[in-house]
Amino acid sequence: MLNYVIADASVFIIFDRLNQLRLLKDIYQKVYTTPEIAIEFNKSLPDWVFM
């Protein structure tokens, strides 16, 4: 079973505020987002987030 997620800025913001951004990687095989979401997040995304 494939386990992928497409995340928006609110997901990154909330997990970052909780210091739990790594949970996304632990739960999902791959995490995808868009360049626009990365700009809205306004921080560097981990190298395991694909655009």
mmCIF file as Biopython writes it, N, C-alpha, C and O atoms, coordinates in Angstrom:
data_model
#
loop_
_atom_site.group_PDB
_atom_site.id
_atom_site.type_symbol
_atom_site.label_atom_id
_atom_site.label_alt_id
_atom_site.label_comp_id
_atom_site.label_asym_id
_atom_site.label_entity_id
_atom_site.label_seq_id
_atom_site.pdbx_PDB_ins_code
_atom_site.Cartn_x
_atom_site.Cartn_y
_atom_site.Cartn_z
_atom_site.occupancy
_atom_site.B_iso_or_equiv
_atom_site.auth_seq_id
_atom_site.auth_asym_id
_atom_site.pdbx_PDB_model_num
ATOM 1   N N  . MET A ? 1  ? 0.835  -1.183 0.000  1.0 0.0 1  A 1 
ATOM 2   C CA . MET A ? 1  ? 0.000  0.000  0.000  1.0 0.0 1  A 1 
ATOM 3   C C  . MET A ? 1  ? 0.882  1.248  0.000  1.0 0.0 1  A 1 
ATOM 4   O O  . MET A ? 1  ? 1.798  1.379  0.811  1.0 0.0 1  A 1 
ATOM 5   N N  . LEU A ? 2  ? 0.590  2.150  -0.914 1.0 0.0 2  A 1 
ATOM 6   C CA . LEU A ? 2  ? 1.337  3.402  -0.970 1.0 0.0 2  A 1 
ATOM 7   C C  . LEU A ? 2  ? 0.802  4.359  0.077  1.0 0.0 2  A 1 
ATOM 8   O O  . LEU A ? 2  ? -0.393 4.371  0.372  1.0 0.0 2  A 1 
ATOM 9   N N  . ASN A ? 3  ? 1.676  5.140  0.624  1.0 0.0 3  A 1 
ATOM 10  C CA . ASN A ? 3  ? 1.308  6.034  1.707  1.0 0.0 3  A 1 
ATOM 11  C C  . ASN A ? 3  ? 1.891  7.415  1.429  1.0 0.0 3  A 1 
ATOM 12  O O  . ASN A ? 3  ? 2.979  7.748  1.899  1.0 0.0 3  A 1 
ATOM 13  N N  . TYR A ? 4  ? 1.157  8.210  0.662  1.0 0.0 4  A 1 
ATOM 14  C CA . TYR A ? 4  ? 1.603  9.545  0.280  1.0 0.0 4  A 1 
ATOM 15  C C  . TYR A ? 4  ? 0.637  10.596 0.801  1.0 0.0 4  A 1 
ATOM 16  O O  . TYR A ? 4  ? -0.529 10.302 1.062  1.0 0.0 4  A 1 
ATOM 17  N N  . VAL A ? 5  ? 1.129  11.832 0.951  1.0 0.0 5  A 1 
ATOM 18  C CA . VAL A ? 5  ? 0.272  12.943 1.347  1.0 0.0 5  A 1 
ATOM 19  C C  . VAL A ? 5  ? 0.714  14.190 0.601  1.0 0.0 5  A 1 
ATOM 20  O O  . VAL A ? 5  ? 1.901  14.395 0.345  1.0 0.0 5  A 1 
ATOM 21  N N  . ILE A ? 6  ? -0.262 15.016 0.260  1.0 0.0 6  A 1 
ATOM 22  C CA . ILE A ? 6  ? 0.015  16.335 -0.292 1.0 0.0 6  A 1 
ATOM 23  C C  . ILE A ? 6  ? -0.349 17.320 0.806  1.0 0.0 6  A 1 
ATOM 24  O O  . ILE A ? 6  ? -1.507 17.411 1.211  1.0 0.0 6  A 1 
ATOM 25  N N  . ALA A ? 7  ? 0.643  18.055 1.283  1.0 0.0 7  A 1 
ATOM 26  C CA . ALA A ? 7  ? 0.442  18.927 2.445  1.0 0.0 7  A 1 
ATOM 27  C C  . ALA A ? 7  ? 0.348  20.387 2.027  1.0 0.0 7  A 1 
ATOM 28  O O  . ALA A ? 7  ? 1.037  20.835 1.110  1.0 0.0 7  A 1 
ATOM 29  N N  . ASP A ? 8  ? -0.522 21.120 2.720  1.0 0.0 8  A 1 
ATOM 30  C CA . ASP A ? 8  ? -0.599 22.553 2.489  1.0 0.0 8  A 1 
ATOM 31  C C  . ASP A ? 8  ? 0.135  23.287 3.613  1.0 0.0 8  A 1 
ATOM 32  O O  . ASP A ? 8  ? 0.666  22.664 4.532  1.0 0.0 8  A 1 
ATOM 33  N N  . ALA A ? 9  ? 0.156  24.601 3.527  1.0 0.0 9  A 1 
ATOM 34  C CA . ALA A ? 9  ? 0.938  25.395 4.479  1.0 0.0 9  A 1 
ATOM 35  C C  . ALA A ? 9  ? 0.483  25.198 5.917  1.0 0.0 9  A 1 
ATOM 36  O O  . ALA A ? 9  ? 1.312  25.159 6.827  1.0 0.0 9  A 1 
ATOM 37  N N  . SER A ? 10 ? -0.823 25.073 6.135  1.0 0.0 10 A 1 
ATOM 38  C CA . SER A ? 10 ? -1.305 24.939 7.516  1.0 0.0 10 A 1 
ATOM 39  C C  . SER A ? 10 ? -0.759 23.679 8.187  1.0 0.0 10 A 1 
ATOM 40  O O  . SER A ? 10 ? -0.481 23.689 9.386  1.0 0.0 10 A 1 
ATOM 41  N N  . VAL A ? 11 ? -0.604 22.606 7.430  1.0 0.0 11 A 1 
ATOM 42  C CA . VAL A ? 11 ? -0.027 21.375 7.987  1.0 0.0 11 A 1 
ATOM 43  C C  . VAL A ? 11 ? 1.406  21.641 8.451  1.0 0.0 11 A 1 
ATOM 44  O O  . VAL A ? 11 ? 1.773  21.293 9.573  1.0 0.0 11 A 1 
ATOM 45  N N  . PHE A ? 12 ? 2.201  22.250 7.597  1.0 0.0 12 A 1 
ATOM 46  C CA . PHE A ? 12 ? 3.590  22.543 7.955  1.0 0.0 12 A 1 
ATOM 47  C C  . PHE A ? 12 ? 3.673  23.520 9.127  1.0 0.0 12 A 1 
ATOM 48  O O  . PHE A ? 12 ? 4.496  23.343 10.025 1.0 0.0 12 A 1 
ATOM 49  N N  . ILE A ? 13 ? 2.832  24.540 9.121  1.0 0.0 13 A 1 
ATOM 50  C CA . ILE A ? 13 ? 2.858  25.549 10.187 1.0 0.0 13 A 1 
ATOM 51  C C  . ILE A ? 13 ? 2.511  24.928 11.539 1.0 0.0 13 A 1 
ATOM 52  O O  . ILE A ? 13 ? 3.208  25.158 12.527 1.0 0.0 13 A 1 
ATOM 53  N N  . ILE A ? 14 ? 1.445  24.148 11.584 1.0 0.0 14 A 1 
ATOM 54  C CA . ILE A ? 14 ? 1.008  23.551 12.848 1.0 0.0 14 A 1 
ATOM 55  C C  . ILE A ? 14 ? 2.043  22.562 13.384 1.0 0.0 14 A 1 
ATOM 56  O O  . ILE A ? 14 ? 2.415  22.620 14.557 1.0 0.0 14 A 1 
ATOM 57  N N  . PHE A ? 15 ? 2.505  21.657 12.523 1.0 0.0 15 A 1 
ATOM 58  C CA . PHE A ? 15 ? 3.498  20.683 12.987 1.0 0.0 15 A 1 
ATOM 59  C C  . PHE A ? 15 ? 4.797  21.380 13.398 1.0 0.0 15 A 1 
ATOM 60  O O  . PHE A ? 15 ? 5.448  20.957 14.353 1.0 0.0 15 A 1 
ATOM 61  N N  . ASP A ? 16 ? 5.177  22.434 12.692 1.0 0.0 16 A 1 
ATOM 62  C CA . ASP A ? 16 ? 6.390  23.179 13.049 1.0 0.0 16 A 1 
ATOM 63  C C  . ASP A ? 16 ? 6.235  23.849 14.407 1.0 0.0 16 A 1 
ATOM 64  O O  . ASP A ? 16 ? 7.162  23.815 15.216 1.0 0.0 16 A 1 
ATOM 65  N N  . ARG A ? 17 ? 5.098  24.449 14.670 1.0 0.0 17 A 1 
ATOM 66  C CA . ARG A ? 17 ? 4.862  25.101 15.969 1.0 0.0 17 A 1 
ATOM 67  C C  . ARG A ? 17 ? 4.888  24.107 17.117 1.0 0.0 17 A 1 
ATOM 68  O O  . ARG A ? 17 ? 5.253  24.450 18.242 1.0 0.0 17 A 1 
ATOM 69  N N  . LEU A ? 18 ? 4.498  22.873 16.827 1.0 0.0 18 A 1 
ATOM 70  C CA . LEU A ? 18 ? 4.528  21.824 17.846 1.0 0.0 18 A 1 
ATOM 71  C C  . LEU A ? 18 ? 5.887  21.115 17.911 1.0 0.0 18 A 1 
ATOM 72  O O  . LEU A ? 18 ? 6.065  20.178 18.688 1.0 0.0 18 A 1 
ATOM 73  N N  . ASN A ? 19 ? 6.837  21.566 17.093 1.0 0.0 19 A 1 
ATOM 74  C CA . ASN A ? 19 ? 8.150  20.924 16.973 1.0 0.0 19 A 1 
ATOM 75  C C  . ASN A ? 19 ? 8.006  19.446 16.614 1.0 0.0 19 A 1 
ATOM 76  O O  . ASN A ? 19 ? 8.751  18.600 17.110 1.0 0.0 19 A 1 
ATOM 77  N N  . GLN A ? 20 ? 7.048  19.152 15.754 1.0 0.0 20 A 1 
ATOM 78  C CA . GLN A ? 20 ? 6.767  17.776 15.369 1.0 0.0 20 A 1 
ATOM 79  C C  . GLN A ? 20 ? 6.724  17.601 13.856 1.0 0.0 20 A 1 
ATOM 80  O O  . GLN A ? 20 ? 6.069  16.682 13.364 1.0 0.0 20 A 1 
ATOM 81  N N  . LEU A ? 21 ? 7.396  18.448 13.120 1.0 0.0 21 A 1 
ATOM 82  C CA . LEU A ? 21 ? 7.393  18.360 11.659 1.0 0.0 21 A 1 
ATOM 83  C C  . LEU A ? 21 ? 7.851  16.978 11.201 1.0 0.0 21 A 1 
ATOM 84  O O  . LEU A ? 21 ? 7.390  16.477 10.176 1.0 0.0 21 A 1 
ATOM 85  N N  . ARG A ? 22 ? 8.733  16.381 11.938 1.0 0.0 22 A 1 
ATOM 86  C CA . ARG A ? 22 ? 9.267  15.059 11.603 1.0 0.0 22 A 1 
ATOM 87  C C  . ARG A ? 22 ? 8.177  13.973 11.585 1.0 0.0 22 A 1 
ATOM 88  O O  . ARG A ? 22 ? 8.344  12.945 10.930 1.0 0.0 22 A 1 
ATOM 89  N N  . LEU A ? 23 ? 7.076  14.193 12.292 1.0 0.0 23 A 1 
ATOM 90  C CA . LEU A ? 23 ? 5.989  13.211 12.301 1.0 0.0 23 A 1 
ATOM 91  C C  . LEU A ? 23 ? 5.453  12.942 10.903 1.0 0.0 23 A 1 
ATOM 92  O O  . LEU A ? 23 ? 5.046  11.820 10.599 1.0 0.0 23 A 1 
ATOM 93  N N  . LEU A ? 24 ? 5.450  13.959 10.054 1.0 0.0 24 A 1 
ATOM 94  C CA . LEU A ? 24 ? 4.984  13.748 8.678  1.0 0.0 24 A 1 
ATOM 95  C C  . LEU A ? 24 ? 5.823  12.685 7.986  1.0 0.0 24 A 1 
ATOM 96  O O  . LEU A ? 24 ? 5.290  11.811 7.302  1.0 0.0 24 A 1 
ATOM 97  N N  . LYS A ? 25 ? 7.122  12.762 8.162  1.0 0.0 25 A 1 
ATOM 98  C CA . LYS A ? 25 ? 8.011  11.773 7.555  1.0 0.0 25 A 1 
ATOM 99  C C  . LYS A ? 25 ? 7.826  10.399 8.200  1.0 0.0 25 A 1 
ATOM 100 O O  . LYS A ? 25 ? 7.903  9.375  7.523  1.0 0.0 25 A 1 
ATOM 101 N N  . ASP A ? 26 ? 7.587  10.384 9.487  1.0 0.0 26 A 1 
ATOM 102 C CA . ASP A ? 26 ? 7.398  9.111  10.186 1.0 0.0 26 A 1 
ATOM 103 C C  . ASP A ? 26 ? 6.102  8.413  9.770  1.0 0.0 26 A 1 
ATOM 104 O O  . ASP A ? 26 ? 6.040  7.184  9.740  1.0 0.0 26 A 1 
ATOM 105 N N  . ILE A ? 27 ? 5.070  9.194  9.450  1.0 0.0 27 A 1 
ATOM 106 C CA . ILE A ? 27 ? 3.765  8.634  9.115  1.0 0.0 27 A 1 
ATOM 107 C C  . ILE A ? 27 ? 3.651  8.286  7.638  1.0 0.0 27 A 1 
ATOM 108 O O  . ILE A ? 27 ? 3.087  7.249  7.286  1.0 0.0 27 A 1 
ATOM 109 N N  . TYR A ? 28 ? 4.181  9.139  6.773  1.0 0.0 28 A 1 
ATOM 110 C CA . TYR A ? 28 ? 4.008  8.975  5.335  1.0 0.0 28 A 1 
ATOM 111 C C  . TYR A ? 28 ? 5.322  8.613  4.654  1.0 0.0 28 A 1 
ATOM 112 O O  . TYR A ? 28 ? 6.393  9.067  5.056  1.0 0.0 28 A 1 
ATOM 113 N N  . GLN A ? 29 ? 5.218  7.788  3.617  1.0 0.0 29 A 1 
ATOM 114 C CA . GLN A ? 29 ? 6.408  7.430  2.843  1.0 0.0 29 A 1 
ATOM 115 C C  . GLN A ? 29 ? 6.954  8.645  2.098  1.0 0.0 29 A 1 
ATOM 116 O O  . GLN A ? 29 ? 8.164  8.864  2.044  1.0 0.0 29 A 1 
ATOM 117 N N  . LYS A ? 30 ? 6.045  9.428  1.528  1.0 0.0 30 A 1 
ATOM 118 C CA . LYS A ? 30 ? 6.438  10.621 0.786  1.0 0.0 30 A 1 
ATOM 119 C C  . LYS A ? 30 ? 5.500  11.760 1.127  1.0 0.0 30 A 1 
ATOM 120 O O  . LYS A ? 30 ? 4.293  11.565 1.277  1.0 0.0 30 A 1 
ATOM 121 N N  . VAL A ? 31 ? 6.066  12.956 1.248  1.0 0.0 31 A 1 
ATOM 122 C CA . VAL A ? 31 ? 5.294  14.165 1.519  1.0 0.0 31 A 1 
ATOM 123 C C  . VAL A ? 31 ? 5.538  15.117 0.350  1.0 0.0 31 A 1 
ATOM 124 O O  . VAL A ? 31 ? 6.679  15.443 0.023  1.0 0.0 31 A 1 
ATOM 125 N N  . TYR A ? 32 ? 4.453  15.552 -0.267 1.0 0.0 32 A 1 
ATOM 126 C CA . TYR A ? 32 ? 4.529  16.455 -1.411 1.0 0.0 32 A 1 
ATOM 127 C C  . TYR A ? 32 ? 3.907  17.793 -1.064 1.0 0.0 32 A 1 
ATOM 128 O O  . TYR A ? 32 ? 3.007  17.876 -0.227 1.0 0.0 32 A 1 
ATOM 129 N N  . THR A ? 33 ? 4.396  18.845 -1.718 1.0 0.0 33 A 1 
ATOM 130 C CA . THR A ? 33 ? 3.805  20.170 -1.614 1.0 0.0 33 A 1 
ATOM 131 C C  . THR A ? 33 ? 4.131  20.929 -2.894 1.0 0.0 33 A 1 
ATOM 132 O O  . THR A ? 33 ? 4.730  20.376 -3.816 1.0 0.0 33 A 1 
ATOM 133 N N  . THR A ? 34 ? 3.740  22.176 -2.945 1.0 0.0 34 A 1 
ATOM 134 C CA . THR A ? 34 ? 4.008  23.013 -4.110 1.0 0.0 34 A 1 
ATOM 135 C C  . THR A ? 34 ? 4.963  24.144 -3.715 1.0 0.0 34 A 1 
ATOM 136 O O  . THR A ? 34 ? 5.105  24.448 -2.531 1.0 0.0 34 A 1 
ATOM 137 N N  . PRO A ? 35 ? 5.613  24.762 -4.695 1.0 0.0 35 A 1 
ATOM 138 C CA . PRO A ? 35 ? 6.479  25.908 -4.379 1.0 0.0 35 A 1 
ATOM 139 C C  . PRO A ? 35 ? 5.713  27.051 -3.709 1.0 0.0 35 A 1 
ATOM 140 O O  . PRO A ? 35 ? 6.264  27.753 -2.860 1.0 0.0 35 A 1 
ATOM 141 N N  . GLU A ? 36 ? 4.462  27.237 -4.082 1.0 0.0 36 A 1 
ATOM 142 C CA . GLU A ? 36 ? 3.645  28.289 -3.485 1.0 0.0 36 A 1 
ATOM 143 C C  . GLU A ? 36 ? 3.417  28.038 -1.995 1.0 0.0 36 A 1 
ATOM 144 O O  . GLU A ? 36 ? 3.433  28.969 -1.189 1.0 0.0 36 A 1 
ATOM 145 N N  . ILE A ? 37 ? 3.207  26.789 -1.644 1.0 0.0 37 A 1 
ATOM 146 C CA . ILE A ? 37 ? 3.017  26.426 -0.234 1.0 0.0 37 A 1 
ATOM 147 C C  . ILE A ? 37 ? 4.313  26.637 0.534  1.0 0.0 37 A 1 
ATOM 148 O O  . ILE A ? 37 ? 4.290  27.108 1.671  1.0 0.0 37 A 1 
ATOM 149 N N  . ALA A ? 38 ? 5.438  26.294 -0.071 1.0 0.0 38 A 1 
ATOM 150 C CA . ALA A ? 38 ? 6.739  26.503 0.571  1.0 0.0 38 A 1 
ATOM 151 C C  . ALA A ? 38 ? 6.966  27.980 0.861  1.0 0.0 38 A 1 
ATOM 152 O O  . ALA A ? 38 ? 7.493  28.336 1.915  1.0 0.0 38 A 1 
ATOM 153 N N  . ILE A ? 39 ? 6.570  28.836 -0.066 1.0 0.0 39 A 1 
ATOM 154 C CA . ILE A ? 39 ? 6.703  30.286 0.141  1.0 0.0 39 A 1 
ATOM 155 C C  . ILE A ? 39 ? 5.791  30.738 1.286  1.0 0.0 39 A 1 
ATOM 156 O O  . ILE A ? 39 ? 6.197  31.536 2.131  1.0 0.0 39 A 1 
ATOM 157 N N  . GLU A ? 40 ? 4.569  30.228 1.308  1.0 0.0 40 A 1 
ATOM 158 C CA . GLU A ? 40 ? 3.624  30.586 2.374  1.0 0.0 40 A 1 
ATOM 159 C C  . GLU A ? 40 ? 4.117  30.109 3.739  1.0 0.0 40 A 1 
ATOM 160 O O  . GLU A ? 40 ? 3.928  30.800 4.740  1.0 0.0 40 A 1 
ATOM 161 N N  . PHE A ? 41 ? 4.742  28.943 3.788  1.0 0.0 41 A 1 
ATOM 162 C CA . PHE A ? 41 ? 5.303  28.418 5.039  1.0 0.0 41 A 1 
ATOM 163 C C  . PHE A ? 41 ? 6.405  29.339 5.549  1.0 0.0 41 A 1 
ATOM 164 O O  . PHE A ? 41 ? 6.570  29.508 6.757  1.0 0.0 41 A 1 
ATOM 165 N N  . ASN A ? 42 ? 7.156  29.932 4.633  1.0 0.0 42 A 1 
ATOM 166 C CA . ASN A ? 42 ? 8.156  30.961 4.945  1.0 0.0 42 A 1 
ATOM 167 C C  . ASN A ? 42 ? 9.346  30.447 5.747  1.0 0.0 42 A 1 
ATOM 168 O O  . ASN A ? 42 ? 10.006 31.221 6.440  1.0 0.0 42 A 1 
ATOM 169 N N  . LYS A ? 43 ? 9.623  29.155 5.661  1.0 0.0 43 A 1 
ATOM 170 C CA . LYS A ? 43 ? 10.808 28.549 6.261  1.0 0.0 43 A 1 
ATOM 171 C C  . LYS A ? 43 ? 11.318 27.507 5.286  1.0 0.0 43 A 1 
ATOM 172 O O  . LYS A ? 43 ? 10.604 27.100 4.370  1.0 0.0 43 A 1 
ATOM 173 N N  . SER A ? 44 ? 12.520 27.087 5.480  1.0 0.0 44 A 1 
ATOM 174 C CA . SER A ? 44 ? 13.045 26.003 4.647  1.0 0.0 44 A 1 
ATOM 175 C C  . SER A ? 44 ? 12.346 24.708 4.986  1.0 0.0 44 A 1 
ATOM 176 O O  . SER A ? 44 ? 12.186 24.353 6.154  1.0 0.0 44 A 1 
ATOM 177 N N  . LEU A ? 45 ? 11.933 24.009 3.949  1.0 0.0 45 A 1 
ATOM 178 C CA . LEU A ? 45 ? 11.325 22.697 4.165  1.0 0.0 45 A 1 
ATOM 179 C C  . LEU A ? 45 ? 12.411 21.642 4.218  1.0 0.0 45 A 1 
ATOM 180 O O  . LEU A ? 45 ? 13.454 21.796 3.582  1.0 0.0 45 A 1 
ATOM 181 N N  . PRO A ? 46 ? 12.186 20.583 4.959  1.0 0.0 46 A 1 
ATOM 182 C CA . PRO A ? 46 ? 13.175 19.497 5.018  1.0 0.0 46 A 1 
ATOM 183 C C  . PRO A ? 46 ? 13.381 18.883 3.628  1.0 0.0 46 A 1 
ATOM 184 O O  . PRO A ? 46 ? 12.507 18.974 2.765  1.0 0.0 46 A 1 
ATOM 185 N N  . ASP A ? 47 ? 14.517 18.274 3.429  1.0 0.0 47 A 1 
ATOM 186 C CA . ASP A ? 47 ? 14.832 17.691 2.128  1.0 0.0 47 A 1 
ATOM 187 C C  . ASP A ? 47 ? 13.958 16.488 1.785  1.0 0.0 47 A 1 
ATOM 188 O O  . ASP A ? 47 ? 13.977 16.041 0.639  1.0 0.0 47 A 1 
ATOM 189 N N  . TRP A ? 48 ? 13.208 15.957 2.715  1.0 0.0 48 A 1 
ATOM 190 C CA . TRP A ? 48 ? 12.315 14.834 2.446  1.0 0.0 48 A 1 
ATOM 191 C C  . TRP A ? 48 ? 10.938 15.280 1.947  1.0 0.0 48 A 1 
ATOM 192 O O  . TRP A ? 48 ? 10.089 14.434 1.665  1.0 0.0 48 A 1 
ATOM 193 N N  . VAL A ? 49 ? 10.703 16.578 1.833  1.0 0.0 49 A 1 
ATOM 194 C CA . VAL A ? 49 ? 9.462  17.101 1.254  1.0 0.0 49 A 1 
ATOM 195 C C  . VAL A ? 49 ? 9.725  17.337 -0.234 1.0 0.0 49 A 1 
ATOM 196 O O  . VAL A ? 49 ? 10.659 18.048 -0.605 1.0 0.0 49 A 1 
ATOM 197 N N  . PHE A ? 50 ? 8.894  16.735 -1.074 1.0 0.0 50 A 1 
ATOM 198 C CA . PHE A ? 50 ? 9.058  16.819 -2.525 1.0 0.0 50 A 1 
ATOM 199 C C  . PHE A ? 50 ? 8.152  17.874 -3.124 1.0 0.0 50 A 1 
ATOM 200 O O  . PHE A ? 50 ? 7.006  18.043 -2.706 1.0 0.0 50 A 1 
ATOM 201 N N  . MET A ? 51 ? 8.686  18.587 -4.118 1.0 0.0 51 A 1 
ATOM 202 C CA . MET A ? 51 ? 7.894  19.585 -4.841 1.0 0.0 51 A 1 
ATOM 203 C C  . MET A ? 51 ? 7.804  19.195 -6.294 1.0 0.0 51 A 1 
ATOM 204 O O  . MET A ? 51 ? 7.179  19.901 -7.086 1.0 0.0 51 A 1 
#
